[in-house]
Amino acid sequence: MIELEQAVALAKQHLTPQTKTERLPIEEAFGRVTAHELLAPIAVPNFERSGMDGYAVFAEDTLAATPERPVYLTVQGSLFAGDDPAGFQAKPGTTVRIMTGGAIPKGYNAVVKQELTDYGEKTVAIQRAVTVGQNFAPIGEDIRPGQMIFPAHSRLNCESIGVLASLGLTEIEVLRPLRVGLLATGNELAQPGQALQAGQIYNSTTFALAQYLRQSGSQVVFRLTCPDDPNQFVQILQQYADQVDLIITTGGVSVGQRDFIPGAIRAISGTELFHFVQMKPGTPLMAATWQHKVILALSGNPFASMVNFHLLYWPLLAHFLGNQQFNLQQRQVPLLVGDSKPRHLRNFMRGQLTPAGVKITPGGHHSSVFHNLVDSNCLIEQPRNQALALGQTVTVYQWPQS
């Protein structure tokens, strides 16, 4: 058996980072990763604009203004957001009434907010002095031309899409997503909607895994169920080999008479990277390569397979896309609720991470128990041969939450 960190490193070595790209409309680019650095093609704003409703002025004209002795200026007219200011010529002793976001006529250098005036329409009384640049947004206040907006391999969030729109962009080049195939193995598996036969359970794990894959931006190429039949297993691999970067299987990977996956992979000249990792649950975790594809063979028990998935998938995705935002985050936090007796292998438990610390999720912690994962958002590490006690500082692993 090898250590978890060795297993992750070996899998990374055989998953080639993505270099293929595609162009997408910006409204379809949420969650995707930029292929290249993006420099601003324009300034935002690309004109001088008012920061509030008021009057565009020469600041020097207002120096003596007080409520008792206001300064009077001639109002040339009004400008609203979207109006062209070219029709106004800035001259000392004059002003233009302007609304928030309006383009300031060239020459004026400040804006007096309308509450500090008498709201005059032909002549306005300015009751307070302003300084140069006051209430005045310069060109490029938000974004300068040529400014670095996103480095290469940046994940685009909701605000990112808005920034792209503010630059007038309609498309962006992004990395192609990780293409994943999901394959649940086992004669005992029935699909939801089917009647259960004696000894059968419903396939559940790959439904959860598919949602994690899609949520993280990966493409689920297939989600299938395969009986304990190595020939069918190999047929599925051969059918989809050219369409995926990563294949994730569940079940069939331990040492039972029907744990056929290791032998099936050897039979098609696959190369085993590792088999069995020093961890609980999910010790039989295996990885192999075949036709330049990585195969992750997870445990068949639901919780064990989720532990295997979280501890391997997120580091692989971060490596594939060149962005550590996708990686697991390790934190040292106090244990607020729960304890655990020593275990002979490094153990991972369901946890509920809060701002104050972490709680061991209540309920069964057997690898076959799935339902209480609904209330978990992290894994708690229990080092081998060490107990966990209330108040102790523990290591938690949290995957990206959106």
N, C-alpha and C positions, 0 to 999 in steps of 0.2 A: 504493500500500500504506500501511496505517496501523500505528501501534505497538500492541503487545499491550494496553497499559493503556488506550488509546483504544477499542479493540475491546470490552474488558470494560465500560467506562463506557457505551458506546452500547447494549450489550445490556441492561445494568441499567436504563437509562432506559425501556425498553419492556417490562420484566417487572414488572407491578404487584405490590407486596408483598401477601402473603396477609392477608385479613381474615376469611375464612369460617372457622367453627369447627365442632367436633363434640364430643360427650361420649362418653368411652370408659370402660369398666371399667379400673381402675388396672392390672390384670394385662395389659392390652393396650396400655398407654400407653408402654412402653419405647421410647426413641429419639424420641418425639414432643416437640413444643414447646408450652409452656403458652400459652394464649390470653390469660390475664390474670395479674396478680399474685395470689399465694395467701397469705392471712393465716391463721394458726393458729386454728381454731375452739375449741380446748381447750388446756389445759396438759398437758404430758407430762413426768413423771407428774402425774396430777391428785390425788395424795395424797402425804403424807410417807411414805417407805419406807426400809427398812433396806438399807445397802450391803453387808452381809455377815451370816453366821450369828452370832448373839450374843444380847445382852440389851439391851432398850430401858430407858434409865435417865434420871433427872435427873442431869446432869453434876455438879451441886453435891454429890450424895450420894457421889461417888467421889473427892473431892479428897484425902482422906487415905489412899487405898488403896495398899498396897505388897505385894509377895510375902510379906514377913515379917509384915505386919499387914494382912490383907485387910479390906475392908468387906463386911459381910453384909447382903444385901437379901432381902426376901420375894418369892418368885416367884408371881405371880398365875396364870400359865398359859402357854400357847404359842400362837404365831401363825405360820402358813405363808403363802407367797405366795398371794394370792387369798382369804384369810380376811378377814372383816369385823371390824375392831378395836373396834366400838362397844360390845362387851360388857365392855371393860376400862376402868377409871377410873384414870388416872395419879395416884399419890399419892407424896409423898416417902417414902423407905424401902422402896419396892416396885420391882419390875421385871417385865417380861414377856419370856419367851424368844421370840426372833423369828428367822426364817430370811431369807436374802437375798431381797429383793424384797417382803417382807411389809410391810403397811401398819402404821405405827407409831401406837399409841393417842395421841390428842390430849393433849398436855401433856409427854410425854417429849421430851427434846431432844438425846439422843445414844444411840449404841449401843456397848456394849463387846463386842469380838469374843470368841467363846467360848473361844479359846485362852488368854485372860487371866483365866479363871475356873476353878472346879473342876467346871463343868458341872452345878451343883446343880439339882434339880428342884423342891424346895419352898423351900429357902434356898440362895442362891448366894454364893460367896466371890468378890468382885471384887478382883483383884490389881494392877490398874493404874488410875490416874486417866484420865478422858477429858475432853475439852473440849466445850463446846456446839457442836453441829453435826457432831461427829466420827462418821464412818461413817453419815451421815444424809443422805439425798437429799431436798431440799426440793421442794415443789410447783413444777413448771416448771423443774426442773433441766436437762432436755433442751430443752424448747420452752415458751416463755411464751405465754399467750393473746394473740392479736393480733399475734404476732411475724411478720415477713415471712419466709416459707418459700422461695418462689420468685418472683423478679420475672417480669413478663410476658416471653414469648419465651425461657424457660429450657428447655434440652434435658433431658429426664428420663432419668437413667441407672438402673442397678440399685438403687443406694442411695436414689434419689429415690422409687422405688416403695415401698420399705420405710418411708420417712418418711411418705408418704401413708397407708399402712396404719396407722402408729402414731397418726395423727390420727383414725382411724376412718372415713376416706373410702373410698368404694367406686367413685367415678367422678371424672373430672377433665375439664375443658374444654380442648381442645387445638386448635391450628391444623390445618386440613385440609392434607394433604401436597401437595407439588408433583406434578402429574400429567404424566407424560412419555410420549411415543410414540417408539419407536425404529424406524428404517427404514433397512435396508441396501440399497443399490442396486448393480446390476451384473448383466449377463447371465452373468458368470463364476461367480456364487455358487450353490453347492449347499448344502442343509441337511444337517447331520450325520445319518447314517443312510441317506442316499441314495447311490447309486452315482455316482462321479465320471465325468463325460463328458470328452471331449478338451477341454483348455483350461480346465477348471473347478477351483475351489478351494472349500473349505468356508467358509461364513460363520462367523467366529469373533468379530469385534469386538463385535457387539451382545450376544453372550452375556456377555462381560466387563462391558460397560457396564451391562447390566441388573442385574448383581450389585452394582455400585457404587451404582446408583440405589436398590435395595432396602435395601442396608446403611445408606444415609444417610437412610432413612425416606421416600423418594419412592415414588410409585406408578407402576409400569410398566403403562400402559393397553394398549399393544400393542407387540409386537416382530415386525416383518414384514420380508420381503425383496421387493424390487421390481426387475424387469428394467429395462434402459435404455429405458424407455418413458414419456415425459412424461404421456401420458394416464392410464396406471395410477397414476403418482405423484400426479397431481391428484385422481383418484378416492379414493385413500387419504386424502389431506388432507381432502377434503370429507366423507368418512365419519366421521372422528374429530375434526373441528375443535371440536365442542362438548364433547368429553370430556377435553381436554388443556389444559395451560398452556404446555407447551414441547414442540416436536418436534425430535428430534435425528436427522439423517441421516448416512450415511457413503457416500462415493464420489460420482461424478458432478458434481464441483464445480470441476474445474480448467478447462483450455482445450482439451481434446481434442474430437474430433468427437462423442463420445457423452456429454460432460459436460453433461447436459441440465438440471440443477437450476436454475441461474440463469435460464435462459430460461423454464422452466416456471413459476417463481414470478412472473416478470414477466407472463406470459400470464394469470395469474389476479389481476392487479392487486396483487400483493404489493409491499412496499416494501423495497428493499435497504438495510441499515444499513451494511454494509461487505463487501468481497470482496477477499481477499488481505491478509495480515498479515505484517509484517516479522519473520519467525521461521522457523526450521527445526527439525524437520520440520513439515509441515502448513501451508505457506504459503498454499494456496488457501482456507483457512478463510473461511466466509461466514456472515453472519447477516442475517435478513430478518424482517419482520412481515407477517402476513396474518390478517385477521379478528381482530385484537387478540391473536394468538398469536405467540410468538417461535419462529422456525425457526433452529436452529443446524445448518449444513451442514458436516460435518467431512470431512477428507481420507479417501480410501478405503483407504490403506495402514494396516495395523493399528497400528504404533507411532505413526505420525503422527496417526491419529485419537485415540489415547489421550492424546497430548500436547495436542491441541486440546481434548479433553474435560476433562482435569484443569485446564487453565489458564482455562477458561471456566465449567464447570459449578459448581465449588465457590464462586467468588465470587457467581454467580447464586443459588445455593441459600441462601447466607448472607444475601443481600439479600432474597430472597423470604420467608424465615422470620424475619428480623430478629435473627439470632443469629450472631455472628462465630465461634463454635465450629466452624461448618461450613466456614469459609473455609480456603484454603491458608495454611499457615504458612511465612513466609520466615525463613531463618536464615543467618547467616554462619559457616561452619565450614571447617576445613582439609581440603584434598584429600589423602587418605591413600594412594590407589592410583589409578594411571592418569594420562593426559595427553591433550591434544588440540591439533592444529595450528589456526592461525587460520582462521576461517570468515568469509565475506563477509556473512552474516546472523546475527543473534542466534540462538544454537543451544541446544537443550535435549537433555540426555543422560540416559539411565537411571542411577540412582544407588542405592547402598545406604547409608543413613544409620545411623551407629552413635553411641554416646555420645562417642567420640573424634573423630569427623569423618565424612567421606563417601568412599566408594569408587566409582569409575566401574565400573558393572556390566560384567564381562567378556563377550566374545562380540560378534557383529555388531551394529553400530549403524545399519544401514540402516533406513529407515522401514518396510520390508516385513517386518522380522524381529520376531517376536512372542514367541518362547518365553522369552527371558531376562528378560522383564518379571516373570516369576514370582519372581525374586530381587531385584526392585527395589521400593523403597518411597518414592522421591522423584524429582524431576527436578533435574538440575544445570544451572544457567545458564552459558552461555559467551557473554560479550559479543562483539558483532561485531568482527572484525579483531583479536581477542586470543587468544593461546594459553592453554591451561590447563596448569599444571605442578605436579608433586608438591610438596606443602607449601604451595601457594598457598591463600589464603582465597577461597572461592567462595560464591555464593549458591545455596541449595537451596530447593526448593518441596516441602513435604510436605502431603499431603491427610490428612483425618481417618482414623485407622487402625482405628476401630471404629464 
